[in-house]
Structures are given as structure tokens and as C-alpha cells.
Amino acid sequence: MSGGIRYVPRGDRLCQGAAEAGSARRVRAWAAELKSRRDEVLQTLRDEGVVIESVFLEEASDGDFLIYYMRARDLKEANRLAQRSRHAIDAYHQEFKRQVWESTIGLELLIDFDDFASIESRPDTRA
């Protein structure tokens, strides 16, 4: 897996995927594009029932890796909707995956807690 991408697909499970060696620059360009098109990204997440999407870049001695985590209300439905999406940002993302990712393998999710319900019921105390 030298020079790869660790990938976590939609849902509450983790995966690791290899990508082309030296792809960190391409990954950063992809991330910048998604950030610049935030409204489109958020709309597709809503359409797919995805509530969290987080991506981290790890630059390790054996290559660059992307840790990718998404949580959806229904993993199978989110995947089905993503495959059928007509959003331009989804087409861009699919092309990125075709160009950069070599393979994916599953990682075991050991713990995953959230307390969003209690946070949403608390008053905002930020100044």
C-alpha cells in the first residue's frame, strides 16, 4: 500500500484504499474544490441522507493516506442515491476516485459515539 489512500466510505464503517503514489497534491486540489463548492456538497449530502463527512490527510513514511469517514441514516440507501446522483459535484467526486484510488479494504469500526441530541437541546453559550 505504498503511496496510497486510506478511505472510509459512506456509513458507519471504515475502509482503507490505496491510491496512486504521489497523489497528495491531487488530493489537496480535490479538497479545495469541494470546499469552494460547499453549498453543492451539502445539498448532495442532504439528498443522500448523509449527516457527517470528514476527510483527513495522513502523510506517513510509507505514503500519503486519506482517512475518510461518512455517517448516513441508511448506508445502503445513501450508496444507492450517490450512484444515481446527477449533481455535478458528485460527478467530479466520482472522477477523482477513478483517477486517484487504486483499491479499498474494510477497517473495523470499534467505537463511534455521538451526543447530538443533547447538544441540540442545550442553549448556545458561545459569545
MMTF fields as JSON, N, C-alpha, C and O atoms, coordinates in Angstrom:
{
  "mmtfVersion": "1.0.0",
  "mmtfProducer": "UNKNOWN",
  "numBonds": 507,
  "numAtoms": 508,
  "numGroups": 127,
  "numChains": 1,
  "numModels": 1,
  "chainsPerModel": [1],
  "groupsPerChain": [127],
  "chainIdList": ["A"],
  "bondAtomList": [4, 2, 8, 6, 12, 10, 16, 14, 20, 18, 24, 22, 28, 26, 32, 30, 36, 34, 40, 38, 44, 42, 48, 46, 52, 50, 56, 54, 60, 58, 64, 62, 68, 66, 72, 70, 76, 74, 80, 78, 84, 82, 88, 86, 92, 90, 96, 94, 100, 98, 104, 102, 108, 106, 112, 110, 116, 114, 120, 118, 124, 122, 128, 126, 132, 130, 136, 134, 140, 138, 144, 142, 148, 146, 152, 150, 156, 154, 160, 158, 164, 162, 168, 166, 172, 170, 176, 174, 180, 178, 184, 182, 188, 186, 192, 190, 196, 194, 200, 198, 204, 202, 208, 206, 212, 210, 216, 214, 220, 218, 224, 222, 228, 226, 232, 230, 236, 234, 240, 238, 244, 242, 248, 246, 252, 250, 256, 254, 260, 258, 264, 262, 268, 266, 272, 270, 276, 274, 280, 278, 284, 282, 288, 286, 292, 290, 296, 294, 300, 298, 304, 302, 308, 306, 312, 310, 316, 314, 320, 318, 324, 322, 328, 326, 332, 330, 336, 334, 340, 338, 344, 342, 348, 346, 352, 350, 356, 354, 360, 358, 364, 362, 368, 366, 372, 370, 376, 374, 380, 378, 384, 382, 388, 386, 392, 390, 396, 394, 400, 398, 404, 402, 408, 406, 412, 410, 416, 414, 420, 418, 424, 422, 428, 426, 432, 430, 436, 434, 440, 438, 444, 442, 448, 446, 452, 450, 456, 454, 460, 458, 464, 462, 468, 466, 472, 470, 476, 474, 480, 478, 484, 482, 488, 486, 492, 490, 496, 494, 500, 498, 504, 502],
  "bondOrderList": [1, 1, 1, 1, 1, 1, 1, 1, 1, 1, 1, 1, 1, 1, 1, 1, 1, 1, 1, 1, 1, 1, 1, 1, 1, 1, 1, 1, 1, 1, 1, 1, 1, 1, 1, 1, 1, 1, 1, 1, 1, 1, 1, 1, 1, 1, 1, 1, 1, 1, 1, 1, 1, 1, 1, 1, 1, 1, 1, 1, 1, 1, 1, 1, 1, 1, 1, 1, 1, 1, 1, 1, 1, 1, 1, 1, 1, 1, 1, 1, 1, 1, 1, 1, 1, 1, 1, 1, 1, 1, 1, 1, 1, 1, 1, 1, 1, 1, 1, 1, 1, 1, 1, 1, 1, 1, 1, 1, 1, 1, 1, 1, 1, 1, 1, 1, 1, 1, 1, 1, 1, 1, 1, 1, 1, 1],
  "groupList": [{"groupName": "MET", "atomNameList": ["N", "CA", "C", "O"], "elementList": ["N", "C", "C", "O"], "formalChargeList": [0, 0, 0, 0], "bondAtomList": [1, 0, 2, 1, 3, 2], "bondOrderList": [1, 1, 2], "singleLetterCode": "M", "chemCompType": "L-PEPTIDE LINKING"}, {"groupName": "SER", "atomNameList": ["N", "CA", "C", "O"], "elementList": ["N", "C", "C", "O"], "formalChargeList": [0, 0, 0, 0], "bondAtomList": [1, 0, 2, 1, 3, 2], "bondOrderList": [1, 1, 2], "singleLetterCode": "S", "chemCompType": "L-PEPTIDE LINKING"}, {"groupName": "GLY", "atomNameList": ["N", "CA", "C", "O"], "elementList": ["N", "C", "C", "O"], "formalChargeList": [0, 0, 0, 0], "bondAtomList": [1, 0, 2, 1, 3, 2], "bondOrderList": [1, 1, 2], "singleLetterCode": "G", "chemCompType": "PEPTIDE LINKING"}, {"groupName": "ILE", "atomNameList": ["N", "CA", "C", "O"], "elementList": ["N", "C", "C", "O"], "formalChargeList": [0, 0, 0, 0], "bondAtomList": [1, 0, 2, 1, 3, 2], "bondOrderList": [1, 1, 2], "singleLetterCode": "I", "chemCompType": "L-PEPTIDE LINKING"}, {"groupName": "ARG", "atomNameList": ["N", "CA", "C", "O"], "elementList": ["N", "C", "C", "O"], "formalChargeList": [0, 0, 0, 0], "bondAtomList": [1, 0, 2, 1, 3, 2], "bondOrderList": [1, 1, 2], "singleLetterCode": "R", "chemCompType": "L-PEPTIDE LINKING"}, {"groupName": "TYR", "atomNameList": ["N", "CA", "C", "O"], "elementList": ["N", "C", "C", "O"], "formalChargeList": [0, 0, 0, 0], "bondAtomList": [1, 0, 2, 1, 3, 2], "bondOrderList": [1, 1, 2], "singleLetterCode": "Y", "chemCompType": "L-PEPTIDE LINKING"}, {"groupName": "VAL", "atomNameList": ["N", "CA", "C", "O"], "elementList": ["N", "C", "C", "O"], "formalChargeList": [0, 0, 0, 0], "bondAtomList": [1, 0, 2, 1, 3, 2], "bondOrderList": [1, 1, 2], "singleLetterCode": "V", "chemCompType": "L-PEPTIDE LINKING"}, {"groupName": "PRO", "atomNameList": ["N", "CA", "C", "O"], "elementList": ["N", "C", "C", "O"], "formalChargeList": [0, 0, 0, 0], "bondAtomList": [1, 0, 2, 1, 3, 2], "bondOrderList": [1, 1, 2], "singleLetterCode": "P", "chemCompType": "L-PEPTIDE LINKING"}, {"groupName": "ASP", "atomNameList": ["N", "CA", "C", "O"], "elementList": ["N", "C", "C", "O"], "formalChargeList": [0, 0, 0, 0], "bondAtomList": [1, 0, 2, 1, 3, 2], "bondOrderList": [1, 1, 2], "singleLetterCode": "D", "chemCompType": "L-PEPTIDE LINKING"}, {"groupName": "LEU", "atomNameList": ["N", "CA", "C", "O"], "elementList": ["N", "C", "C", "O"], "formalChargeList": [0, 0, 0, 0], "bondAtomList": [1, 0, 2, 1, 3, 2], "bondOrderList": [1, 1, 2], "singleLetterCode": "L", "chemCompType": "L-PEPTIDE LINKING"}, {"groupName": "CYS", "atomNameList": ["N", "CA", "C", "O"], "elementList": ["N", "C", "C", "O"], "formalChargeList": [0, 0, 0, 0], "bondAtomList": [1, 0, 2, 1, 3, 2], "bondOrderList": [1, 1, 2], "singleLetterCode": "C", "chemCompType": "L-PEPTIDE LINKING"}, {"groupName": "GLN", "atomNameList": ["N", "CA", "C", "O"], "elementList": ["N", "C", "C", "O"], "formalChargeList": [0, 0, 0, 0], "bondAtomList": [1, 0, 2, 1, 3, 2], "bondOrderList": [1, 1, 2], "singleLetterCode": "Q", "chemCompType": "L-PEPTIDE LINKING"}, {"groupName": "ALA", "atomNameList": ["N", "CA", "C", "O"], "elementList": ["N", "C", "C", "O"], "formalChargeList": [0, 0, 0, 0], "bondAtomList": [1, 0, 2, 1, 3, 2], "bondOrderList": [1, 1, 2], "singleLetterCode": "A", "chemCompType": "L-PEPTIDE LINKING"}, {"groupName": "GLU", "atomNameList": ["N", "CA", "C", "O"], "elementList": ["N", "C", "C", "O"], "formalChargeList": [0, 0, 0, 0], "bondAtomList": [1, 0, 2, 1, 3, 2], "bondOrderList": [1, 1, 2], "singleLetterCode": "E", "chemCompType": "L-PEPTIDE LINKING"}, {"groupName": "TRP", "atomNameList": ["N", "CA", "C", "O"], "elementList": ["N", "C", "C", "O"], "formalChargeList": [0, 0, 0, 0], "bondAtomList": [1, 0, 2, 1, 3, 2], "bondOrderList": [1, 1, 2], "singleLetterCode": "W", "chemCompType": "L-PEPTIDE LINKING"}, {"groupName": "LYS", "atomNameList": ["N", "CA", "C", "O"], "elementList": ["N", "C", "C", "O"], "formalChargeList": [0, 0, 0, 0], "bondAtomList": [1, 0, 2, 1, 3, 2], "bondOrderList": [1, 1, 2], "singleLetterCode": "K", "chemCompType": "L-PEPTIDE LINKING"}, {"groupName": "THR", "atomNameList": ["N", "CA", "C", "O"], "elementList": ["N", "C", "C", "O"], "formalChargeList": [0, 0, 0, 0], "bondAtomList": [1, 0, 2, 1, 3, 2], "bondOrderList": [1, 1, 2], "singleLetterCode": "T", "chemCompType": "L-PEPTIDE LINKING"}, {"groupName": "PHE", "atomNameList": ["N", "CA", "C", "O"], "elementList": ["N", "C", "C", "O"], "formalChargeList": [0, 0, 0, 0], "bondAtomList": [1, 0, 2, 1, 3, 2], "bondOrderList": [1, 1, 2], "singleLetterCode": "F", "chemCompType": "L-PEPTIDE LINKING"}, {"groupName": "ASN", "atomNameList": ["N", "CA", "C", "O"], "elementList": ["N", "C", "C", "O"], "formalChargeList": [0, 0, 0, 0], "bondAtomList": [1, 0, 2, 1, 3, 2], "bondOrderList": [1, 1, 2], "singleLetterCode": "N", "chemCompType": "L-PEPTIDE LINKING"}, {"groupName": "HIS", "atomNameList": ["N", "CA", "C", "O"], "elementList": ["N", "C", "C", "O"], "formalChargeList": [0, 0, 0, 0], "bondAtomList": [1, 0, 2, 1, 3, 2], "bondOrderList": [1, 1, 2], "singleLetterCode": "H", "chemCompType": "L-PEPTIDE LINKING"}],
  "groupTypeList": [0, 1, 2, 2, 3, 4, 5, 6, 7, 4, 2, 8, 4, 9, 10, 11, 2, 12, 12, 13, 12, 2, 1, 12, 4, 4, 6, 4, 12, 14, 12, 12, 13, 9, 15, 1, 4, 4, 8, 13, 6, 9, 11, 16, 9, 4, 8, 13, 2, 6, 6, 3, 13, 1, 6, 17, 9, 13, 13, 12, 1, 8, 2, 8, 17, 9, 3, 5, 5, 0, 4, 12, 4, 8, 9, 15, 13, 12, 18, 4, 9, 12, 11, 4, 1, 4, 19, 12, 3, 8, 12, 5, 19, 11, 13, 17, 15, 4, 11, 6, 14, 13, 1, 16, 3, 2, 9, 13, 9, 9, 3, 8, 17, 8, 8, 17, 12, 1, 3, 13, 1, 4, 7, 8, 16, 4, 12],
  "groupIdList": [1, 2, 3, 4, 5, 6, 7, 8, 9, 10, 11, 12, 13, 14, 15, 16, 17, 18, 19, 20, 21, 22, 23, 24, 25, 26, 27, 28, 29, 30, 31, 32, 33, 34, 35, 36, 37, 38, 39, 40, 41, 42, 43, 44, 45, 46, 47, 48, 49, 50, 51, 52, 53, 54, 55, 56, 57, 58, 59, 60, 61, 62, 63, 64, 65, 66, 67, 68, 69, 70, 71, 72, 73, 74, 75, 76, 77, 78, 79, 80, 81, 82, 83, 84, 85, 86, 87, 88, 89, 90, 91, 92, 93, 94, 95, 96, 97, 98, 99, 100, 101, 102, 103, 104, 105, 106, 107, 108, 109, 110, 111, 112, 113, 114, 115, 116, 117, 118, 119, 120, 121, 122, 123, 124, 125, 126, 127],
  "secStructList": [7, 6, 6, 7, 5, 7, 7, 7, 7, 1, 1, 1, 7, 3, 3, 3, 3, 3, 3, 7, 6, 6, 7, 2, 2, 2, 2, 2, 2, 2, 2, 2, 2, 2, 2, 2, 6, 2, 2, 2, 2, 2, 2, 2, 2, 2, 2, 2, 6, 3, 3, 3, 3, 3, 3, 3, 3, 3, 3, 3, 6, 6, 3, 3, 3, 3, 3, 3, 3, 3, 3, 3, 1, 1, 2, 2, 2, 2, 2, 2, 2, 2, 2, 2, 7, 7, 7, 2, 2, 2, 2, 2, 2, 2, 2, 2, 2, 2, 2, 2, 3, 3, 3, 3, 3, 3, 3, 7, 7, 7, 7, 7, 7, 7, 7, 2, 2, 2, 2, 2, 2, 1, 7, 7, 7, 7, 7],
  "xCoordList": [0.817, 0.0, 0.861, 0.419, 2.034, 2.915, 2.302, 1.791, 2.358, 1.857, 0.378, -0.077, -0.4, -1.814, -2.745, -2.338, -4.002, -5.071, -5.81, -6.227, -5.976, -6.864, -8.218, -8.339, -9.218, -10.531, -11.588, -11.585, -12.495, -13.639, -14.896, -15.158, -15.678, -16.833, -18.027, -17.967, -19.108, -20.332, -20.81, -20.791, -21.233, -21.791, -20.97, -20.126, -21.216, -20.532, -19.448, -19.128, -18.88, -17.779, -16.589, -16.745, -15.431, -14.198, -13.611, -13.752, -12.959, -12.229, -10.886, -10.679, -9.992, -8.679, -8.517, -8.764, -8.105, -7.923, -6.627, -6.255, -5.951, -4.69, -4.958, -5.94, -4.087, -4.174, -2.823, -1.827, -2.812, -1.573, -0.516, -0.827, 0.709, 1.822, 1.938, 1.733, 2.266, 2.449, 1.161, 1.176, 0.047, -1.247, -1.662, -2.758, -0.834, -1.224, -1.603, -2.555, -0.884, -1.215, -2.606, -3.391, -2.902, -4.223, -5.313, -6.404, -5.027, -5.99, -6.281, -7.435, -5.25, -5.462, -6.261, -7.091, -6.026, -6.8, -8.266, -9.165, -8.5, -9.865, -10.551, -11.691, -9.862, -10.433, -10.74, -11.784, -9.842, -10.062, -11.289, -12.079, -11.439, -12.599, -13.893, -14.866, -13.911, -15.112, -15.419, -16.578, -14.395, -14.606, -15.184, -16.056, -14.703, -15.187, -16.616, -17.29, -17.069, -18.423, -19.26, -20.084, -19.03, -19.656, -21.175, -21.715, -21.862, -23.324, -23.767, -24.732, -23.061, -23.379, -23.129, -23.935, -22.004, -21.67, -22.749, -23.231, -23.13, -24.151, -25.487, -26.198, -25.837, -27.091, -27.054, -28.04, -25.941, -25.866, -25.895, -26.499, -25.245, -25.309, -26.751, -27.184, -27.489, -28.899, -29.685, -30.476, -29.465, -30.188, -29.921, -30.791, -28.728, -28.331, -28.58, -28.388, -29.005, -29.212, -27.923, -27.888, -26.856, -25.564, -25.534, -25.883, -25.117, -25.103, -23.696, -23.531, -22.69, -21.295, -20.406, -20.527, -19.519, -18.465, -17.192, -17.128, -16.19, -14.912, -13.783, -13.832, -12.765, -11.626, -10.348, -10.243, -9.38, -8.101, -6.977, -7.076, -5.919, -4.746, -3.651, -3.264, -3.152, -2.023, -0.819, -0.863, 0.247, 1.478, 2.438, 3.058, 2.547, 3.337, 4.59, 4.715, 5.517, 6.771, 6.539, 7.346, 5.449, 5.168, 4.166, 3.662, 3.875, 2.998, 1.997, 1.937, 1.218, 0.168, -1.141, -1.444, -1.913, -3.157, -4.29, -4.103, -5.445, -6.644, -7.539, -7.899, -7.899, -8.839, -10.187, -10.331, -11.153, -12.417, -13.543, -13.663, -14.374, -15.467, -16.756, -16.802, -17.791, -19.121, -20.127, -19.999, -21.118, -22.215, -23.512, -23.762, -24.325, -25.602, -26.706, -26.466, -27.917, -29.064, -29.23, -29.549, -29.01, -29.147, -28.028, -28.076, -27.032, -25.85, -26.189, -25.71, -26.997, -27.341, -28.076, -27.801, -29.004, -29.752, -28.843, -28.952, -27.955, -27.02, -26.14, -25.911, -25.649, -24.828, -25.621, -25.122, -26.844, -27.7, -27.944, -27.824, -28.284, -28.549, -27.292, -27.366, -26.157, -24.905, -24.573, -24.119, -24.791, -24.51, -25.424, -25.037, -26.611, -27.586, -27.62, -28.389, -26.793, -26.822, -26.529, -25.704, -27.212, -26.98, -26.321, -26.181, -25.92, -25.241, -23.85, -23.131, -23.478, -22.16, -21.035, -20.003, -21.222, -20.173, -19.965, -18.842, -21.013, -20.862, -20.112, -19.312, -20.359, -19.612, -18.127, -17.265, -17.831, -16.445, -15.806, -14.674, -16.526, -16.011, -15.778, -14.762, -16.713, -16.552, -15.334, -14.608, -15.111, -13.938, -12.65, -11.674, -12.647, -11.491, -11.191, -10.037, -12.205, -11.997, -11.434, -10.526, -11.964, -11.456, -9.992, -9.221, -9.615, -8.248, -7.245, -6.087, -7.649, -6.7, -6.701, -5.632, -7.841, -7.893, -7.52, -7.943, -6.737, -6.372, -7.239, -7.673, -7.5, -8.283, -8.772, -8.317, -9.7, -10.17, -10.265, -10.533, -10.04, -10.242, -10.989, -10.87, -11.749, -12.522, -11.676, -10.744, -12.01, -11.433, -12.564, -13.706, -12.252, -13.272, -13.482, -12.538, -14.722, -15.08, -15.271, -16.137, -14.474, -14.553, -15.499, -16.284, -15.436, -16.38, -16.769, -15.995, -17.97, -18.463, -19.646, -20.764, -19.402, -20.439, -20.786, -19.943, -22.015, -22.376, -23.422, -24.112, -23.525, -24.499, -25.166, -25.418, -25.448, -26.043, -27.382, -27.689, -28.174, -29.491, -29.383, -30.142, -28.446, -28.331, -27.698, -28.022, -26.8, -26.195, -27.243, -27.265, -28.113, -29.152, -30.152, -30.772, -30.339, -31.304, -30.708, -31.44, -29.378, -28.726, -28.72, -28.638, -28.808, -28.687, -27.266, -26.322, -27.101, -25.781, -25.144, -25.683, -23.992, -23.322, -22.094, -21.338, -21.903, -20.761, -20.99, -22.107, -19.932, -20.056, -19.877, -19.948],
  "yCoordList": [-1.189, 0.0, 1.253, 2.297, 1.18, 2.328, 3.443, 3.207, 4.665, 5.826, 5.767, 6.12, 5.334, 5.108, 6.071, 7.073, 5.734, 6.478, 5.517, 4.444, 5.889, 5.146, 5.796, 7.015, 5.016, 5.54, 4.965, 3.769, 5.824, 5.401, 5.782, 6.969, 4.802, 5.119, 5.588, 5.674, 5.89, 6.331, 5.319, 4.114, 5.808, 4.964, 4.997, 5.874, 4.053, 3.988, 2.928, 2.402, 2.6, 1.649, 2.292, 3.24, 1.788, 2.352, 1.439, 0.219, 2.029, 1.275, 1.936, 3.103, 1.181, 1.689, 1.417, 0.305, 2.43, 2.241, 2.846, 3.949, 2.143, 2.629, 3.558, 3.393, 4.525, 5.446, 5.539, 4.994, 6.235, 6.423, 7.083, 7.988, 6.64, 7.238, 8.716, 9.099, 9.531, 10.966, 11.713, 12.742, 11.23, 11.83, 12.925, 13.469, 13.268, 14.253, 15.593, 16.231, 16.029, 17.305, 17.233, 18.175, 16.129, 15.939, 15.881, 16.415, 15.236, 15.154, 16.55, 16.881, 17.36, 18.724, 19.568, 20.379, 19.392, 20.118, 19.692, 20.528, 18.396, 17.875, 18.486, 18.942, 18.498, 19.049, 20.543, 21.014, 21.277, 22.708, 22.929, 23.844, 22.093, 22.205, 21.95, 22.688, 20.912, 20.626, 21.778, 22.167, 22.326, 23.456, 24.654, 25.348, 24.897, 26.048, 25.842, 26.8, 24.604, 24.274, 23.709, 22.814, 24.246, 23.78, 23.615, 22.596, 24.597, 24.518, 23.297, 22.626, 23.008, 21.822, 20.546, 19.615, 20.51, 19.33, 19.09, 17.967, 20.133, 19.979, 19.533, 18.746, 20.025, 19.589, 18.095, 17.39, 17.614, 16.179, 15.348, 14.275, 15.832, 15.101, 15.001, 13.94, 16.101, 16.073, 15.084, 14.295, 15.132, 14.247, 12.773, 11.928, 12.47, 11.082, 10.651, 9.483, 11.579, 11.248, 11.147, 10.524, 11.754, 11.735, 12.893, 14.022, 12.61, 13.639, 14.08, 15.155, 13.281, 13.648, 13.179, 12.046, 14.052, 13.672, 14.366, 15.595, 13.585, 14.12, 13.413, 12.202, 14.185, 13.622, 14.211, 15.419, 13.329, 13.725, 13.183, 12.071, 13.957, 13.506, 13.127, 13.931, 11.905, 11.43, 11.309, 10.575, 12.019, 11.919, 11.045, 11.503, 9.794, 8.8, 8.447, 8.786, 7.763, 7.382, 6.407, 6.345, 5.651, 4.696, 5.24, 4.485, 6.534, 7.146, 8.086, 8.228, 8.719, 9.625, 8.849, 8.075, 9.068, 8.33, 9.279, 10.269, 8.971, 9.739, 8.913, 7.784, 9.471, 8.831, 9.492, 10.705, 8.707, 9.211, 8.581, 7.357, 9.419, 8.921, 9.633, 10.861, 8.86, 9.423, 8.641, 7.429, 9.34, 8.702, 9.062, 10.22, 8.042, 8.234, 7.6, 6.678, 8.107, 7.498, 6.049, 5.179, 5.798, 4.449, 4.278, 4.866, 3.483, 3.312, 2.806, 3.359, 1.777, 1.211, 2.22, 2.335, 2.947, 3.955, 5.104, 5.59, 5.538, 6.61, 6.194, 6.983, 4.97, 4.475, 4.399, 4.774, 3.919, 3.82, 5.208, 5.404, 6.154, 7.518, 8.179, 8.901, 7.946, 8.522, 8.001, 8.764, 6.726, 6.139, 6.704, 6.745, 7.133, 7.636, 9.158, 9.727, 9.819, 11.276, 11.941, 11.468, 13.025, 13.837, 15.175, 16.047, 15.329, 16.559, 16.613, 15.614, 17.77, 17.944, 17.672, 17.117, 18.054, 17.832, 16.336, 15.907, 15.548, 14.098, 13.499, 12.58, 14.006, 13.541, 13.874, 13.057, 15.067, 15.467, 14.514, 14.068, 14.209, 13.32, 11.907, 11.287, 11.398, 10.06, 10.006, 9.011, 11.058, 11.107, 11.128, 10.466, 11.888, 11.9, 10.486, 10.056, 9.772, 8.405, 7.507, 6.714, 7.625, 6.804, 7.099, 6.188, 8.352, 8.747, 8.453, 8.157, 8.523, 8.502, 7.194, 6.718, 6.609, 5.413, 4.167, 3.991, 3.314, 2.031, 0.905, 0.047, 0.891, -0.178, 0.28, 1.295, -0.478, -0.211, -1.526, -2.581, -1.441, -2.583, -2.089, -0.922, -2.963, -2.588, -2.457, -3.23, -1.477, -1.305, -1.492, -1.117, -2.059, -2.315, -1.073, -0.556, -0.606, 0.492, -0.084, -0.933, 0.371, -0.161, 0.626, 0.034, 1.949, 2.771, 3.978, 4.45, 4.472, 5.648, 6.185, 5.688, 7.184, 7.752, 9.149, 9.844, 9.548, 10.945, 11.311, 10.45, 12.585, 13.103, 14.328, 15.316, 14.251, 15.385, 15.799, 16.99, 14.841, 15.163, 16.094, 17.057, 15.816, 16.68, 18.022, 19.039, 18.032, 19.295, 20.204, 21.404, 19.642, 20.445, 21.0, 22.025, 20.359, 20.838, 21.87, 22.523, 22.013, 22.988, 24.373, 24.489, 25.425, 26.786, 27.037, 26.507, 27.835, 28.192, 29.181, 30.263, 28.813, 29.676, 30.365, 31.021, 30.208, 30.873, 32.373, 32.835, 33.128, 34.597, 35.156, 36.37],
  "zCoordList": [0.0, 0.0, 0.0, 0.479, -0.505, -0.551, -1.383, -2.477, -0.851, -1.579, -1.816, -2.904, -0.839, -1.061, -0.38, 0.207, -0.478, 0.168, 1.076, 0.639, 2.332, 3.219, 3.088, 3.212, 2.843, 2.51, 3.434, 3.728, 3.89, 4.683, 3.905, 3.714, 3.451, 2.602, 3.405, 4.632, 2.715, 3.352, 4.377, 4.128, 5.522, 6.556, 7.82, 8.005, 8.678, 9.952, 9.962, 11.028, 8.834, 8.805, 8.114, 7.344, 8.385, 7.852, 6.788, 6.858, 5.815, 4.798, 4.564, 4.898, 3.993, 3.615, 2.132, 1.665, 1.395, -0.029, -0.524, -0.121, -1.381, -1.936, -3.107, -3.831, -3.285, -4.418, -5.093, -4.617, -6.205, -6.948, -6.069, -5.295, -6.185, -5.448, -5.812, -6.963, -4.828, -5.065, -5.318, -5.994, -4.798, -5.095, -4.116, -4.256, -3.134, -2.121, -2.749, -2.298, -3.772, -4.428, -5.062, -4.954, -5.715, -6.346, -5.278, -5.48, -4.138, -3.042, -2.489, -2.217, -2.325, -1.82, -2.812, -2.401, -4.094, -5.109, -5.062, -5.162, -4.911, -4.776, -3.561, -3.658, -2.41, -1.184, -1.346, -0.896, -1.98, -2.208, -3.095, -2.858, -4.105, -4.993, -4.226, -4.387, -3.395, -2.604, -1.649, -1.505, -0.997, -0.086, -0.827, -0.304, -2.038, -2.803, -3.306, -3.686, -3.305, -3.772, -2.623, -2.813, -1.447, -0.199, -0.308, 0.122, -0.873, -0.97, -1.774, -1.409, -2.871, -3.68, -2.888, -2.921, -2.176, -1.376, -0.331, -0.182, 0.39, 1.435, 0.857, 1.483, -0.325, -0.943, -1.276, -1.059, -1.794, -2.109, -0.837, -0.813, 0.23, 1.494, 1.988, 2.436, 1.906, 2.3, 1.445, 1.963, 0.144, -0.776, -0.476, -0.681, 0.003, 0.261, 1.704, 2.04, 2.557, 3.961, 4.746, 5.808, 4.234, 4.912, 5.903, 5.558, 7.136, 8.168, 8.558, 9.134, 8.261, 8.547, 7.401, 6.934, 6.958, 6.017, 6.475, 6.518, 6.814, 7.284, 6.538, 6.322, 6.148, 5.427, 6.026, 6.237, 6.294, 6.878, 6.0, 5.479, 5.836, 5.089, 6.069, 6.917, 5.953, 6.753, 5.83, 4.842, 6.144, 5.379, 6.186, 7.146, 5.782, 6.509, 5.727, 4.55, 6.388, 5.738, 4.583, 3.655, 4.633, 3.554, 2.536, 1.704, 2.592, 1.602, 2.238, 3.459, 1.394, 1.847, 1.882, 0.974, 2.945, 3.131, 3.464, 4.172, 2.956, 3.214, 4.128, 3.794, 5.276, 6.187, 5.907, 6.054, 5.511, 5.017, 5.817, 5.87, 6.444, 7.269, 6.912, 6.84, 6.691, 6.47, 7.293, 7.466, 7.794, 8.515, 7.799, 7.468, 7.572, 6.903, 7.729, 8.508, 7.549, 8.223, 7.79, 8.602, 6.499, 5.928, 4.908, 3.828, 5.243, 4.403, 3.009, 2.019, 2.92, 1.609, 0.744, -0.45, 1.336, 0.572, 0.145, -0.98, 1.021, 0.668, -0.504, -1.42, -0.481, -1.589, -2.885, -3.946, -2.8, -3.989, -4.585, -5.795, -3.734, -4.205, -4.764, -5.758, -4.148, -4.638, -6.029, -6.882, -6.265, -7.577, -8.663, -9.831, -8.302, -9.281, -9.349, -10.124, -8.545, -8.46, -9.804, -10.586, -10.045, -11.246, -10.897, -11.755, -9.638, -9.219, -9.842, -9.854, -10.354, -10.977, -9.984, -10.359, -8.733, -7.735, -7.5, -7.236, -7.59, -7.435, -8.619, -8.443, -9.809, -10.985, -10.814, -11.139, -10.306, -10.043, -9.028, -9.217, -7.967, -6.927, -7.462, -7.151, -8.262, -8.848, -9.773, -9.786, -10.536, -11.423, -10.601, -10.955, -9.507, -8.603, -8.116, -8.135, -7.687, -7.197, -8.298, -8.048, -9.504, -10.616, -10.917, -11.218, -10.837, -11.169, -10.063, -10.358, -8.814, -7.706, -6.926, -6.543, -6.682, -5.845, -6.626, -7.769, -6.015, -6.61, -6.076, -6.845, -4.768, -4.145, -2.778, -2.251, -2.214, -0.859, -0.092, -0.667, 1.207, 2.088, 3.322, 3.695, 3.95, 5.119, 6.37, 6.591, 7.178, 8.505, 9.505, 9.237, 10.636, 11.648, 12.516, 13.113, 12.579, 13.462, 14.863, 15.075, 15.807, 17.162, 18.054, 18.794, 17.996, 18.758, 17.928, 17.095, 18.161, 17.463, 18.262, 18.13, 19.078, 19.921, 19.425, 18.858, 19.639, 19.449, 20.481, 21.026, 20.735, 21.686, 21.083, 21.773, 19.792, 19.099, 19.7, 19.76, 20.141, 20.689, 21.891, 21.998, 22.795, 23.971, 23.623, 24.237, 22.647, 22.218, 21.608, 21.883, 20.78, 20.122, 21.098, 20.814, 22.258, 23.234, 24.199, 24.942, 24.186, 25.062, 24.414, 23.191, 25.239, 24.674, 24.214, 24.8, 23.178, 22.67, 23.629, 23.86, 24.19, 25.169, 24.587, 25.304, 23.272, 22.64, 22.616, 22.383, 22.856, 22.861, 21.482, 21.294]
}
